[in-house]
Amino acid sequence: HPRGADGRHRRVPAREGSRQLIDVRHEGGAAVVTVDRPDALNALDLETLTALRDQLRRLSEDVDTKVVVLTGAGDRAFIAGADIKYMSGLDVEQAKAWGELGHEAARLLETMPQPTIAAINGFALGGGCELALACDLRYASSKAKLGQPEINLGIIPGWGGTQRLARATTLGFAKELILTGRTVGADEALERGLVNAVTEPEDLLPRVMETALQLAAKSPLALEAAKQAINRALSGDHAENLARESDRFGELFASEDAKEGLTAFAEKREPKFVGR
């Protein structure tokens, strides 16, 4: 459990006894996951990406974690991307394995039961933009820069960018960014639907935490069901998706949380959800 014996918050390093790459801080049901390589603009090499994947996997199974926030250390970068120096030495099979590792981290952000929020505090390029796209919500600092510049290296996005960028924005905008490799500022990202909101740099994490704690107070069962249903909205058979939504809607009425939520509304009080 993330709390110590005294009940106070403590930090959980990526690996005990080694260089800390991923910092995890727990606050009121929210886990803030920080990529901590500020000297490298939080770029992801094999060790860092593996540590991030491992932490996300652990948090996805932690019933005490209600919301996951992803951000980067310092004030210059969210995740500047994959470590180009590391990638330059990969052969085909190694590159495929590297892509699979990035896809696994993104899949966890996209499909874990908890809502995930990207606090984009600076550069979110390449793999960094892709991991932000895998999150359910994205909030950006006014100084943020986002893009998929892989085309300038003679490659393409490899962690889901070709699929998630088009779903988050439009097919035409996704093609423009991916084919040209250009980066966009926070205001254009907001205009295009790439981020949900833009704040001043000093207001970013407080805004994100406000949303995270708001979500943490809701029913985990309902949040998971809603997230799963929305993730299917742009894929699969429409009629089947509607039928699955209807089924899940009905099934939730057997939960203690639904009974509490409906009763609390009738009694004009705030509900207290327990995740059952």
C-alpha positions as CSV (number, residue, x, y, z in Angstrom):
1,H,0.0,0.0,0.0
2,P,1.4,3.5,-0.9
3,R,0.9,4.8,2.6
4,G,3.5,4.3,5.4
5,A,2.7,3.0,8.8
6,D,1.9,6.5,10.0
7,G,-0.7,6.9,7.2
8,R,1.3,9.7,5.5
9,H,1.9,9.8,1.7
10,R,5.2,8.4,0.5
11,R,7.0,8.2,-2.8
12,V,7.4,4.9,-4.6
13,P,10.6,4.7,-6.7
14,A,10.7,2.7,-9.9
15,R,13.3,0.4,-8.5
16,E,14.7,0.1,-5.0
17,G,18.4,0.6,-4.7
18,S,18.8,2.0,-8.3
19,R,18.6,5.3,-10.1
20,Q,15.1,6.5,-9.7
21,L,13.5,6.8,-13.2
22,I,9.8,6.9,-12.4
23,D,8.4,8.6,-9.3
24,V,5.0,7.7,-8.0
25,R,3.3,10.0,-5.5
26,H,-0.1,9.2,-4.0
27,E,-2.6,11.9,-3.1
28,G,-6.2,11.3,-2.1
29,G,-6.8,8.3,-4.3
30,A,-4.8,9.7,-7.2
31,A,-1.4,8.4,-8.2
32,V,0.9,10.9,-9.9
33,V,3.4,9.1,-12.1
34,T,6.4,11.3,-13.1
35,V,9.0,10.4,-15.7
36,D,12.2,11.6,-14.0
37,R,14.9,12.2,-16.6
38,P,14.9,16.0,-16.8
39,D,18.4,16.2,-18.1
40,A,17.2,14.2,-21.1
41,L,13.9,16.0,-21.4
42,N,12.3,12.9,-19.9
43,A,13.0,10.9,-23.1
44,L,12.4,7.2,-22.8
45,D,15.2,4.7,-23.1
46,L,14.8,1.0,-22.5
47,E,15.3,1.2,-18.7
48,T,12.9,4.1,-18.3
49,L,10.2,2.8,-20.5
50,T,10.3,-0.6,-18.8
51,A,10.1,1.0,-15.4
52,L,7.1,3.1,-16.6
53,R,5.4,0.0,-18.0
54,D,6.0,-1.9,-14.7
55,Q,4.6,1.0,-12.6
56,L,1.5,1.3,-14.8
57,R,0.9,-2.4,-14.6
58,R,1.2,-2.3,-10.8
59,L,-1.2,0.7,-10.5
60,S,-3.8,-0.9,-12.8
61,E,-4.1,-3.7,-10.2
62,D,-4.1,-1.4,-7.1
63,V,-7.6,-1.0,-5.7
64,D,-6.5,2.0,-3.7
65,T,-5.5,3.9,-6.8
66,K,-8.6,5.6,-8.2
67,V,-7.0,7.8,-10.9
68,V,-3.6,7.9,-12.6
69,V,-1.9,11.1,-13.6
70,L,1.1,11.0,-16.0
71,T,3.6,13.9,-16.2
72,G,7.3,14.7,-16.6
73,A,9.8,16.1,-14.2
74,G,10.9,19.7,-14.5
75,D,9.3,22.5,-16.5
76,R,10.6,21.8,-20.0
77,A,9.2,18.4,-21.0
78,F,6.3,16.0,-20.4
79,I,8.1,13.2,-22.4
80,A,10.2,14.5,-25.2
81,G,9.9,11.2,-27.0
82,A,11.8,8.0,-27.3
83,D,15.6,8.2,-26.8
84,I,16.9,8.7,-30.3
85,K,20.4,7.6,-29.3
86,Y,19.0,4.3,-28.1
87,M,16.8,3.8,-31.1
88,S,19.6,4.4,-33.6
89,G,21.3,1.2,-32.6
90,L,18.3,-1.1,-33.1
91,D,17.9,-3.8,-35.7
92,V,14.5,-4.9,-37.1
93,E,13.7,-7.4,-34.4
94,Q,14.9,-5.1,-31.6
95,A,12.8,-2.2,-33.1
96,K,9.7,-4.4,-33.1
97,A,10.3,-5.4,-29.5
98,W,10.8,-1.7,-28.6
99,G,7.5,-0.8,-30.4
100,E,5.7,-3.6,-28.5
101,L,7.0,-2.2,-25.2
102,G,5.7,1.2,-26.0
103,H,2.4,-0.2,-27.1
104,E,2.1,-2.1,-23.8
105,A,2.6,1.1,-21.8
106,A,0.1,2.9,-24.0
107,R,-2.4,0.0,-23.8
108,L,-2.2,0.2,-20.0
109,L,-3.0,3.9,-19.9
110,E,-5.9,3.4,-22.3
111,T,-7.5,0.3,-20.8
112,M,-6.7,0.2,-17.1
113,P,-9.8,0.4,-14.9
114,Q,-8.9,3.8,-13.6
115,P,-9.2,7.1,-15.5
116,T,-5.8,8.4,-16.7
117,I,-4.9,12.0,-17.1
118,A,-1.8,13.5,-19.0
119,A,-0.4,16.6,-17.4
120,I,1.5,17.9,-20.4
121,N,4.0,20.3,-18.9
122,G,6.3,20.8,-21.9
123,F,7.5,18.9,-24.9
124,A,5.3,15.9,-25.8
125,L,6.8,14.6,-29.0
126,G,6.8,11.2,-30.7
127,G,6.4,8.6,-28.0
128,G,5.5,11.3,-25.5
129,C,2.6,12.5,-27.6
130,E,1.5,8.9,-28.1
131,L,1.5,8.2,-24.4
132,A,-0.5,11.4,-23.8
133,L,-3.0,10.3,-26.5
134,A,-3.4,7.0,-24.7
135,C,-4.7,8.8,-21.6
136,D,-8.4,9.5,-21.1
137,L,-7.9,13.2,-20.5
138,R,-5.1,15.6,-21.6
139,Y,-4.4,19.0,-19.9
140,A,-1.5,21.1,-21.3
141,S,0.6,24.0,-20.1
142,S,0.5,27.0,-22.3
143,K,4.2,26.2,-23.1
144,A,3.5,22.7,-24.2
145,K,4.6,21.5,-27.7
146,L,3.0,18.4,-29.2
147,G,3.7,16.4,-32.4
148,Q,4.7,13.3,-34.2
149,P,8.0,14.1,-35.8
150,E,9.1,10.5,-36.6
151,I,8.8,11.1,-40.4
152,N,11.8,13.4,-40.1
153,L,13.8,10.4,-38.9
154,G,12.7,8.2,-41.8
155,I,10.3,6.2,-39.6
156,I,6.6,6.4,-38.5
157,P,5.0,6.6,-35.0
158,G,5.3,3.2,-33.4
159,W,3.3,3.4,-30.1
160,G,-0.2,4.0,-31.5
161,G,0.1,7.5,-32.9
162,T,-1.2,6.7,-36.3
163,Q,-4.4,5.4,-34.7
164,R,-5.1,7.4,-31.6
165,L,-4.2,10.9,-33.1
166,A,-7.0,10.4,-35.7
167,R,-9.5,9.3,-33.1
168,A,-8.7,12.2,-30.8
169,T,-8.8,14.9,-33.5
170,T,-9.6,14.3,-37.2
171,L,-8.2,12.0,-39.9
172,G,-7.0,15.1,-41.9
173,F,-5.2,16.7,-38.9
174,A,-3.6,13.4,-38.0
175,K,-2.3,13.0,-41.5
176,E,-1.0,16.6,-41.5
177,L,1.0,16.2,-38.3
178,I,2.3,12.7,-39.1
179,L,3.2,13.3,-42.7
180,T,4.8,16.7,-42.2
181,G,6.3,16.0,-38.7
182,R,5.5,19.5,-37.5
183,T,4.8,20.4,-33.9
184,V,1.9,22.4,-32.6
185,G,1.6,24.7,-29.6
186,A,-0.9,24.3,-26.8
187,D,-3.5,26.7,-28.3
188,E,-3.7,24.9,-31.6
189,A,-3.8,21.6,-29.8
190,L,-6.8,22.8,-27.9
191,E,-8.5,24.1,-31.0
192,R,-8.0,20.7,-32.7
193,G,-9.2,18.7,-29.7
194,L,-5.8,17.2,-29.0
195,V,-6.0,18.5,-25.4
196,N,-9.0,19.1,-23.2
197,A,-7.8,22.4,-21.7
198,V,-4.8,24.7,-21.5
199,T,-3.5,26.5,-18.3
200,E,-0.6,28.6,-17.3
201,P,2.4,26.4,-16.3
202,E,2.0,27.0,-12.6
203,D,-1.7,26.2,-12.8
204,L,-1.3,22.9,-14.7
205,L,-0.9,20.4,-11.9
206,P,-3.4,22.0,-9.5
207,R,-6.0,21.9,-12.3
208,V,-5.2,18.3,-13.1
209,M,-5.3,17.3,-9.5
210,E,-8.6,19.1,-9.0
211,T,-10.0,16.9,-11.8
212,A,-8.3,13.8,-10.5
213,L,-9.7,14.1,-7.0
214,Q,-13.1,14.8,-8.4
215,L,-12.9,11.6,-10.4
216,A,-11.5,9.7,-7.4
217,A,-14.7,10.5,-5.4
218,K,-16.9,8.7,-8.0
219,S,-17.8,5.0,-8.2
220,P,-14.8,3.0,-9.5
221,L,-17.3,0.5,-11.0
222,A,-19.1,3.2,-13.0
223,L,-15.9,4.9,-14.1
224,E,-14.5,1.6,-15.4
225,A,-17.7,0.7,-17.2
226,A,-18.0,4.2,-18.7
227,K,-14.3,4.1,-19.9
228,Q,-14.7,0.7,-21.5
229,A,-17.9,1.7,-23.3
230,I,-16.4,5.0,-24.6
231,N,-13.3,3.2,-25.8
232,R,-15.5,1.1,-28.1
233,A,-17.3,4.1,-29.5
234,L,-15.1,4.5,-32.6
235,S,-14.6,0.8,-33.3
236,G,-16.6,-2.3,-33.7
237,D,-20.3,-2.6,-34.6
238,H,-22.4,0.3,-33.5
239,A,-25.5,-1.7,-32.7
240,E,-23.5,-4.2,-30.7
241,N,-21.8,-1.4,-28.8
242,L,-25.2,0.1,-27.9
243,A,-26.4,-3.3,-26.7
244,R,-23.3,-3.8,-24.5
245,E,-23.9,-0.3,-23.0
246,S,-27.5,-1.2,-22.2
247,D,-26.4,-4.4,-20.6
248,R,-23.7,-2.8,-18.5
249,F,-26.1,0.0,-17.5
250,G,-28.6,-2.6,-16.1
251,E,-25.9,-4.7,-14.4
252,L,-24.6,-1.7,-12.4
253,F,-28.0,-1.5,-10.6
254,A,-26.9,-4.6,-8.7
255,S,-24.0,-2.7,-7.2
256,E,-23.8,-1.1,-3.8
257,D,-22.5,2.0,-5.5
258,A,-25.5,2.4,-7.7
259,K,-27.8,2.0,-4.7
260,E,-25.8,4.5,-2.8
261,G,-25.7,7.0,-5.6
262,L,-29.4,6.9,-6.3
263,T,-30.3,7.0,-2.6
264,A,-27.9,9.9,-1.9
265,F,-29.5,11.9,-4.7
266,A,-33.0,11.3,-3.3
267,E,-31.7,12.3,0.1
268,K,-29.9,15.4,-1.2
269,R,-26.5,14.4,0.1
270,E,-23.1,13.6,-1.4
271,P,-22.7,9.8,-2.1
272,K,-20.0,7.7,-0.5
273,F,-18.9,5.1,-3.0
274,V,-17.1,1.9,-2.0
275,G,-16.3,0.2,-5.3
276,R,-18.8,-2.7,-4.8
